[in-house]
């Protein structure tokens, strides 16, 4: 039986501190960087393990009264000293896997430059920078020449002015969120120097000059291009946008600033696409040409398997001529966002040209949430689409209002959907008993179809 003195010794023994440095560093990697640094106060044994942390995440995301009066608060001085100490005491031969820096308020940008320069010298693999300083922070040459970086994420008040020399030979993930570019053309210059790039996000960014935004990359697989209509551009330029990414697998476009968007060649490997392109009021005189331009995008993405079209896109396509409508042989899921300004003209084409469609979704309903009637009549196609008779399994309709046009379309889908397994309808905006009676009177083409009415 163990004695009381031995038991007391075992209970008070610091076994963690006896572990080798690599294991202690691994343990510290699971807690925030600031907390890991504080462990140096525990004892002499803990003075060095934090200096080998593979991931460094520094976050100062609070505004202070000093920031309003252009002064540097004591908190920020302590924060800058912390970053200085961690980076400058780190061994030269210890690489950094991830470096994240999130700063708000008044900062000595010269010190920020120094931090980034040190990080680049440690063969960093991932850099995440988010700055909200008083002025734009111009990204330095050190970052552009970082050959070791594989992931680069920039956000907020950062100026991206791409130099002539760029060394992103290993970069695979690149994200720009709310940053400012010196020009549209600088994006192409940057991408041409990213031979291994696979993921690209350009979201809510601003542009100082230029007229052509070219998204290129032979290895690019995932692209998100999001330019909200509320975004203020320095010169209010409406750029031409060209997408030259033959290996693309997923595409998300929310683009409201350009009159001319085109895809260079067919995206044969595309799996998922979401298209949201607005027809602005000042463009109504050229609405037919704009609609044809948007329709041209469909002709380049018809290999897609999962497709989402917004109400803006459907509204623009309403002006297009459907000559040469492509066949979506691979399409299995179609999501259409109808509203009061977009009609059902496109639906017969999409059904007849999607022979293998399995799922059809209407997230906004069929007539628009704030409308009790629709100015667009449902005209069923002369021939029943192949997908209805052989492949379509599920249909989901939200915000069902019970209008005559909605019931007409619903009847067509239910009567001719011979392979249907389930139809889900959100009936929370109409009297349940009334709509249930109408639904039960409709003949079903599939004996195994389950009708799910959501209250």
Backbone torsions as a table, in degrees:
resi	resn	phi	psi	omega
1	UNK	NA	133.0	-176.9
2	UNK	-70.2	138.2	-178.3
3	UNK	-75.9	162.6	-179.5
4	UNK	-64.1	-38.2	-178.5
5	UNK	-67.7	-40.5	178.3
6	UNK	-66.8	-38.9	178.9
7	UNK	-63.7	-42.7	178.5
8	UNK	-62.2	-38.5	179.4
9	UNK	-66.2	-40.9	179.5
10	UNK	-66.0	-39.5	-178.0
11	UNK	-68.5	-29.1	-176.9
12	UNK	-100.1	2.5	-179.3
13	UNK	-76.0	131.5	-179.9
14	UNK	-90.3	84.0	-176.6
15	UNK	-75.9	-28.5	-179.1
16	UNK	-63.8	-41.4	-178.6
17	UNK	-66.1	-19.0	179.7
18	UNK	-82.6	-8.4	-179.6
19	UNK	-69.4	152.3	178.3
20	UNK	-67.0	158.3	-176.5
21	UNK	-54.2	-44.5	-179.4
22	UNK	-57.9	-37.3	179.8
23	UNK	-72.7	-39.8	177.5
24	UNK	-62.8	-40.9	178.0
25	UNK	-63.4	-39.6	178.1
26	UNK	-62.7	-40.6	178.7
27	UNK	-64.1	-44.1	-179.1
28	UNK	-66.0	-24.1	-178.4
29	UNK	-66.8	-13.8	-178.8
30	UNK	-91.3	-1.2	179.0
31	UNK	-119.2	161.3	179.3
32	UNK	-55.5	147.7	-176.8
33	UNK	-56.7	-43.1	-179.0
34	UNK	-60.3	-40.3	178.5
35	UNK	-70.0	-36.0	179.2
36	UNK	-64.1	-38.9	179.3
37	UNK	-64.1	-36.3	-178.2
38	UNK	-64.8	-20.9	179.7
39	UNK	-65.3	-16.2	177.7
40	UNK	-63.2	-18.4	-179.8
41	UNK	-82.3	-11.3	-176.5
42	UNK	-65.6	-49.2	-179.3
43	UNK	-169.2	174.2	178.2
44	UNK	-60.8	-30.8	-178.2
45	UNK	-62.8	-26.0	-174.9
46	UNK	-100.2	11.8	-175.9
47	UNK	-76.2	-20.3	-174.6
48	UNK	-114.6	-25.9	-174.3
49	UNK	-56.2	-36.7	-176.6
50	UNK	-68.3	-18.7	-179.2
51	UNK	-75.2	-5.7	179.0
52	UNK	-112.5	12.7	-179.3
53	UNK	-58.0	130.5	-179.8
54	UNK	-72.5	-30.6	-178.2
55	UNK	-117.0	126.3	179.2
56	UNK	-117.6	115.7	-178.3
57	UNK	-122.7	111.3	-179.0
58	UNK	-113.7	121.8	-175.5
59	UNK	-128.0	120.9	172.1
60	UNK	-132.5	86.1	-170.4
61	UNK	-111.4	29.2	-179.9
62	UNK	-120.2	138.7	174.3
63	UNK	-84.2	143.2	176.8
64	UNK	-124.3	162.7	-177.4
65	UNK	-58.9	-33.6	179.4
66	UNK	-61.6	-33.6	-179.2
67	UNK	-62.6	-34.8	-178.9
68	UNK	-65.6	-35.0	-177.0
69	UNK	-100.4	21.6	176.0
70	UNK	58.2	34.8	176.2
71	UNK	-113.9	158.0	179.4
72	UNK	-96.7	117.6	-177.0
73	UNK	-73.4	160.0	176.6
74	UNK	-59.5	-36.2	179.5
75	UNK	-60.2	-44.0	-177.8
76	UNK	-71.1	-33.6	175.8
77	UNK	-62.1	-43.9	178.8
78	UNK	-64.1	-38.8	-179.6
79	UNK	-65.0	-46.0	179.7
80	UNK	-63.9	-38.1	177.4
81	UNK	-64.2	-36.4	178.4
82	UNK	-62.6	-48.8	-179.4
83	UNK	-63.0	-42.3	177.5
84	UNK	-55.4	-48.6	-174.8
85	UNK	-64.7	-44.5	-177.2
86	UNK	-64.4	-41.1	-175.7
87	UNK	-79.3	-40.2	-174.1
88	UNK	-77.4	-24.2	178.8
89	UNK	-89.6	-6.4	-178.1
90	UNK	-71.6	139.6	179.2
91	UNK	-63.5	144.2	-176.7
92	UNK	-63.9	-26.9	-176.1
93	UNK	-94.7	9.8	-178.8
94	UNK	-104.1	110.5	-177.5
95	UNK	-72.2	162.0	177.4
96	UNK	-115.6	126.6	177.6
97	UNK	-79.8	-49.1	-178.0
98	UNK	-136.8	134.9	174.9
99	UNK	-127.6	118.9	179.7
100	UNK	-122.1	132.0	-179.4
101	UNK	-136.1	116.2	-179.3
102	UNK	-122.2	109.3	-174.4
103	UNK	-128.3	143.1	178.0
104	UNK	-133.9	138.8	173.6
105	UNK	104.3	-148.9	-176.4
106	UNK	-89.3	119.2	-179.5
107	UNK	-136.0	152.2	172.7
108	UNK	-80.5	100.8	-175.6
109	UNK	-65.3	-22.5	175.6
110	UNK	-63.9	-38.6	177.5
111	UNK	-69.3	-36.7	177.0
112	UNK	-61.9	-43.3	175.9
113	UNK	-57.1	-42.8	-179.8
114	UNK	-63.8	-40.9	178.3
115	UNK	-60.4	-47.5	-178.1
116	UNK	-63.9	-37.5	179.5
117	UNK	-63.4	-40.7	178.5
118	UNK	-65.4	-44.2	-178.0
119	UNK	-61.5	-44.4	179.0
120	UNK	-60.2	-34.6	179.3
121	UNK	-70.4	-10.9	179.4
122	UNK	-103.4	26.9	176.2
123	UNK	52.8	45.3	-177.4
124	UNK	-62.1	141.3	-178.7
125	UNK	-100.0	-27.1	-179.0
126	UNK	-137.6	130.2	178.1
127	UNK	-125.1	126.6	175.7
128	UNK	-124.8	115.2	-178.9
129	UNK	-122.4	128.8	175.9
130	UNK	-137.5	111.6	-175.7
131	UNK	-122.1	138.4	171.6
132	UNK	-130.2	68.9	178.6
133	UNK	-87.7	176.0	177.9
134	UNK	-64.0	-36.4	-179.9
135	UNK	-122.1	165.3	176.8
136	UNK	-61.7	137.0	175.0
137	UNK	-95.5	120.5	-178.9
138	UNK	-85.4	121.8	-179.9
139	UNK	-63.4	129.6	-174.6
140	UNK	-80.9	165.6	-179.2
141	UNK	-61.0	-28.4	-177.5
142	UNK	-58.1	-40.0	-178.7
143	UNK	-68.0	-44.8	-177.5
144	UNK	-62.9	-24.4	-178.1
145	UNK	-102.3	15.2	-178.6
146	UNK	-81.9	98.6	-175.9
147	UNK	-74.0	-17.8	-176.9
148	UNK	-85.1	-21.0	-171.9
149	UNK	-70.1	134.8	178.0
150	UNK	-110.8	-24.5	-179.4
151	UNK	-131.6	126.7	178.3
152	UNK	-133.4	120.3	178.5
153	UNK	-125.1	124.2	179.8
154	UNK	-123.6	138.7	178.9
155	UNK	-147.4	155.9	175.7
156	UNK	71.4	-140.1	-165.2
157	UNK	-81.5	70.3	178.0
158	UNK	-124.9	131.8	177.5
159	UNK	-94.3	122.9	178.3
160	UNK	-103.7	101.4	177.9
161	UNK	-116.8	93.7	-170.0
162	UNK	-68.3	123.6	178.9
163	UNK	-78.0	177.2	178.9
164	UNK	-67.5	-38.1	-178.2
165	UNK	-101.5	120.8	178.2
166	UNK	-130.2	136.1	-176.1
167	UNK	-123.7	46.0	-179.8
168	UNK	-87.2	62.2	-174.4
169	UNK	-72.5	-19.1	-178.5
170	UNK	-115.8	0.6	-173.9
171	UNK	-64.6	129.7	179.5
172	UNK	-118.3	-27.6	-178.7
173	UNK	-126.5	127.6	-178.2
174	UNK	-137.0	123.1	-178.2
175	UNK	-129.5	130.8	173.4
176	UNK	-122.6	116.5	179.9
177	UNK	-127.8	115.4	177.2
178	UNK	62.6	25.6	176.8
179	UNK	-92.4	172.8	179.2
180	UNK	-116.4	125.9	176.9
181	UNK	-97.2	146.4	177.3
182	UNK	-67.6	-30.8	179.2
183	UNK	-162.1	160.6	175.1
184	UNK	-64.7	-40.0	-176.0
185	UNK	-64.9	-24.2	-178.4
186	UNK	-64.7	-24.7	179.6
187	UNK	-64.6	-46.0	178.8
188	UNK	-62.1	-41.4	179.5
189	UNK	-60.3	-36.2	178.4
190	UNK	-71.6	-47.0	-175.2
191	UNK	-66.4	-31.0	178.2
192	UNK	-64.4	-17.8	179.1
193	UNK	-104.8	19.5	176.8
194	UNK	-124.0	73.4	-172.2
195	UNK	-65.6	-21.6	-177.3
196	UNK	-106.4	7.4	-174.6
197	UNK	-61.3	130.9	-179.6
198	UNK	-116.3	-34.3	-177.4
199	UNK	-122.7	128.9	179.2
200	UNK	-134.6	129.0	176.4
201	UNK	-125.7	124.1	172.2
202	UNK	-125.5	107.1	-170.5
203	UNK	-133.0	126.1	174.2
204	UNK	54.2	40.3	-178.5
205	UNK	-93.2	163.4	177.2
206	UNK	-116.1	158.6	-175.6
207	UNK	-136.1	135.0	-177.8
208	UNK	-86.2	-36.7	-177.4
209	UNK	-154.5	-178.2	177.0
210	UNK	100.8	173.3	-177.0
211	UNK	-143.2	-3.2	-177.2
212	UNK	-140.1	121.4	177.4
213	UNK	-105.4	111.0	-179.2
214	UNK	-109.3	117.6	176.1
215	UNK	-99.1	111.9	-175.8
216	UNK	-131.4	160.5	179.3
217	UNK	157.2	115.3	-177.3
218	UNK	-71.1	-21.3	-178.9
219	UNK	-104.7	-2.8	-174.4
220	UNK	-64.5	127.4	-178.1
221	UNK	-109.6	-33.7	-175.1
222	UNK	-129.9	125.6	-177.3
223	UNK	-131.3	129.3	172.1
224	UNK	-123.1	120.8	178.9
225	UNK	-124.5	110.1	-172.7
226	UNK	-130.4	110.0	177.8
227	UNK	-125.7	95.1	-178.0
228	UNK	-64.4	148.5	-175.8
229	UNK	-67.0	-20.9	-179.6
230	UNK	-80.1	-6.7	-176.7
231	UNK	-68.5	131.3	179.6
232	UNK	-95.2	121.7	178.1
233	UNK	-97.7	145.8	-174.9
234	UNK	-58.7	-42.6	179.9
235	UNK	-110.3	6.6	179.1
236	UNK	51.3	46.9	-179.5
237	UNK	-84.7	140.8	173.6
238	UNK	-105.1	95.6	-169.4
239	UNK	-78.5	160.6	167.3
240	UNK	-85.9	134.2	-178.0
241	UNK	-117.6	125.8	178.7
242	UNK	-122.7	128.5	178.5
243	UNK	-109.3	113.8	-178.6
244	UNK	-122.3	78.5	-174.4
245	UNK	-137.5	79.4	-172.2
246	UNK	-63.4	-23.4	-177.3
247	UNK	-96.3	10.8	-173.3
248	UNK	-61.2	137.5	178.8
249	UNK	-112.6	-34.2	175.7
250	UNK	-130.1	139.2	-177.6
251	UNK	-137.7	126.1	174.9
252	UNK	-128.6	117.5	179.3
253	UNK	-120.9	122.6	168.3
254	UNK	-126.6	88.3	-167.3
255	UNK	-125.3	118.1	-176.0
256	UNK	-126.4	16.9	-175.1
257	UNK	-118.6	-5.6	-174.2
258	UNK	-117.9	142.7	174.2
259	UNK	-89.2	-15.1	-172.3
260	UNK	-135.0	101.4	177.6
261	UNK	-121.9	129.4	-179.0
262	UNK	-144.0	154.1	175.1
263	UNK	-111.9	127.6	-170.6
264	UNK	-62.9	-45.5	-178.4
265	UNK	-142.3	165.8	-177.6
266	UNK	-60.7	135.8	-179.7
267	UNK	-91.4	86.8	-171.9
268	UNK	-72.9	-18.6	-178.6
269	UNK	-103.6	7.4	-175.5
270	UNK	-67.8	132.6	179.2
271	UNK	-111.6	-45.2	-176.4
272	UNK	-125.8	132.3	177.9
273	UNK	-141.5	136.9	174.8
274	UNK	-130.8	116.9	-174.7
275	UNK	-116.0	120.1	177.6
276	UNK	-133.2	97.9	-176.5
277	UNK	-126.9	127.8	-173.3
278	UNK	-95.0	148.0	170.8
279	UNK	-100.9	104.1	-174.8
280	UNK	-76.0	154.2	-174.9
281	UNK	-57.0	-40.2	-176.3
282	UNK	-72.8	-4.0	-178.7
283	UNK	-103.6	6.9	-174.4
284	UNK	-59.6	-30.5	-179.8
285	UNK	-66.1	-26.3	179.1
286	UNK	-109.2	28.1	-172.5
287	UNK	-62.5	-36.7	180.0
288	UNK	-64.0	-45.2	179.6
289	UNK	-65.4	-37.9	179.6
290	UNK	-68.1	-41.8	177.2
291	UNK	-60.2	-41.0	177.8
292	UNK	-65.8	-34.2	178.3
293	UNK	-65.0	-44.8	178.0
294	UNK	-65.0	-38.7	177.9
295	UNK	-62.8	-32.9	177.6
296	UNK	-62.1	-30.1	177.2
297	UNK	-64.7	-38.5	179.2
298	UNK	-61.4	-35.0	-179.4
299	UNK	-69.9	-12.7	179.3
300	UNK	-104.6	-5.8	-177.0
301	UNK	-124.5	20.7	-172.9
302	UNK	-74.2	0.1	173.3
303	UNK	-85.0	-1.7	-173.8
304	UNK	-65.3	151.8	177.9
305	UNK	-101.6	-36.1	-179.8
306	UNK	-125.4	119.4	-172.9
307	UNK	-127.0	132.3	175.6
308	UNK	-122.7	127.1	177.3
309	UNK	-120.5	126.7	-177.0
310	UNK	-79.4	170.4	176.3
311	UNK	-63.6	-33.5	177.0
312	UNK	-63.6	-44.6	-179.7
313	UNK	-64.8	-44.0	179.2
314	UNK	-63.7	-36.4	177.6
315	UNK	-64.3	-39.5	177.8
316	UNK	-68.9	-40.8	-179.0
317	UNK	-66.8	-20.1	178.6
318	UNK	-62.5	-22.7	-179.8
319	UNK	-92.5	-5.8	-173.2
320	UNK	-84.4	157.0	169.8
321	UNK	-91.7	134.7	-172.3
322	UNK	-94.9	25.9	177.9
323	UNK	-65.5	129.4	179.3
324	UNK	74.8	35.3	179.9
325	UNK	-62.2	128.2	-175.1
326	UNK	-74.9	158.3	175.0
327	UNK	-97.4	124.0	-178.9
328	UNK	-93.2	78.6	-175.6
329	UNK	-63.5	-32.4	-175.3
330	UNK	-92.2	-8.0	-172.9
331	UNK	-68.5	122.4	178.2
332	UNK	-116.6	-21.6	178.6
333	UNK	-133.9	126.3	-179.6
334	UNK	-125.1	127.1	179.4
335	UNK	-120.6	119.3	-176.9
336	UNK	-118.9	125.1	-179.5
337	UNK	-99.5	89.8	177.6
338	UNK	-80.9	152.3	167.6
339	UNK	-148.5	-170.7	-175.0
340	UNK	-67.0	-18.7	-176.2
341	UNK	-98.8	-3.2	179.1
342	UNK	-119.6	135.3	-174.4
343	UNK	-95.6	-177.7	-177.4
344	UNK	-99.2	16.9	-177.2
345	UNK	-60.4	-37.2	-175.0
346	UNK	-73.6	-28.1	-172.0
347	UNK	-57.9	-47.7	178.9
348	UNK	-57.6	-38.1	178.3
349	UNK	-65.6	-45.3	-177.7
350	UNK	-63.6	-40.4	179.5
351	UNK	-68.3	-44.0	-178.1
352	UNK	-71.0	-24.6	-179.3
353	UNK	-101.8	13.6	177.3
354	UNK	-126.9	72.6	-171.7
355	UNK	-64.1	-21.3	-176.4
356	UNK	-110.7	18.8	-178.2
357	UNK	-63.0	133.4	-178.6
358	UNK	-115.6	-25.0	-177.0
359	UNK	-137.6	133.2	-179.9
360	UNK	-127.4	125.1	-173.5
361	UNK	-128.4	135.2	174.9
362	UNK	-121.5	85.7	-174.6
363	UNK	-64.7	-29.7	-179.2
364	UNK	-99.4	10.8	-175.4
365	UNK	84.0	-162.9	-175.9
366	UNK	-113.3	-18.0	-175.6
367	UNK	-125.6	-9.1	-176.9
368	UNK	100.2	137.1	-173.3
369	UNK	-62.5	-34.6	-172.1
370	UNK	-104.9	28.6	179.6
371	UNK	-132.1	135.7	177.1
372	UNK	-98.0	-5.4	177.8
373	UNK	-147.3	164.0	-179.5
374	UNK	-126.9	140.2	178.4
375	UNK	-85.7	3.9	-178.0
376	UNK	-116.1	121.6	-179.8
377	UNK	-87.5	142.7	176.6
378	UNK	-81.2	120.4	177.5
379	UNK	-112.1	102.0	-178.2
380	UNK	-64.5	145.3	178.7
381	UNK	-65.7	154.6	-178.9
382	UNK	-64.6	-35.7	178.0
383	UNK	-109.4	136.8	178.7
384	UNK	-68.6	125.5	-179.5
385	UNK	-56.6	143.0	-178.2
386	UNK	-59.3	-36.2	-177.9
387	UNK	-62.8	-35.4	-179.4
388	UNK	-66.6	-39.8	-174.8
389	UNK	-83.8	-15.2	-172.9
390	UNK	-135.1	-25.2	-170.8
391	UNK	-127.8	-32.4	-172.7
392	UNK	-62.4	120.6	-175.9
393	UNK	-104.6	-39.8	-174.8
394	UNK	-133.4	145.1	174.3
395	UNK	-133.0	133.2	178.7
396	UNK	-124.9	123.6	-179.6
397	UNK	-124.9	119.8	176.5
398	UNK	-104.6	162.4	176.5
399	UNK	53.9	44.7	179.4
400	UNK	-73.7	127.7	-175.2
401	UNK	-105.2	-11.7	176.9
402	UNK	80.8	21.2	178.3
403	UNK	-71.7	164.7	-179.3
404	UNK	-60.4	-42.7	-178.7
405	UNK	-65.0	-40.0	178.2
406	UNK	-63.3	-45.0	179.8
407	UNK	-63.7	-35.1	178.4
408	UNK	-63.8	-45.5	178.4
409	UNK	-67.8	-42.4	180.0
410	UNK	-60.2	-41.8	179.3
411	UNK	-61.7	-42.8	-179.9
412	UNK	-61.5	-45.3	-178.5
413	UNK	-66.3	-40.4	-177.0
414	UNK	-72.9	-38.4	-177.1
415	UNK	-72.2	-37.3	-174.4
416	UNK	-103.1	-1.9	177.9
417	UNK	-81.7	80.5	-174.2
418	UNK	-72.6	-20.0	-179.6
419	UNK	-105.2	6.5	-176.6
420	UNK	-63.1	138.3	175.1
421	UNK	-111.1	-28.3	-178.1
422	UNK	-157.2	135.7	170.2
423	UNK	-122.4	121.4	179.8
424	UNK	-108.9	124.9	-176.3
425	UNK	-128.6	126.4	175.6
426	UNK	-84.4	107.1	-177.2
427	UNK	-107.5	24.2	-174.1
428	UNK	-70.0	-11.7	-177.7
429	UNK	-104.2	6.4	179.9
430	UNK	-134.7	154.7	176.8
431	UNK	-58.2	123.3	-172.8
432	UNK	-61.9	-47.3	-176.1
433	UNK	-60.5	-40.2	-178.4
434	UNK	-66.8	-45.3	-177.1
435	UNK	-74.0	-33.1	178.2
436	UNK	-62.9	-40.8	179.3
437	UNK	-61.8	-42.2	179.8
438	UNK	-66.9	-39.7	-179.9
439	UNK	-65.5	-40.7	-177.4
440	UNK	-67.7	-21.4	-179.9
441	UNK	-80.9	-12.0	-178.4
442	UNK	-83.4	130.9	178.1
443	UNK	-72.2	138.0	-178.2
444	UNK	-102.8	134.4	178.8
445	UNK	-77.4	-20.2	179.3
446	UNK	-116.1	124.7	-179.5
447	UNK	-73.3	-17.7	-178.0
448	UNK	-100.9	6.2	-177.8
449	UNK	-73.4	128.0	177.3
450	UNK	-98.7	128.4	178.7
451	UNK	-99.0	114.1	-177.3
452	UNK	-109.0	105.5	179.6
453	UNK	-97.0	120.9	-176.8
454	UNK	-99.2	124.7	-178.4
455	UNK	-83.0	NA	NA
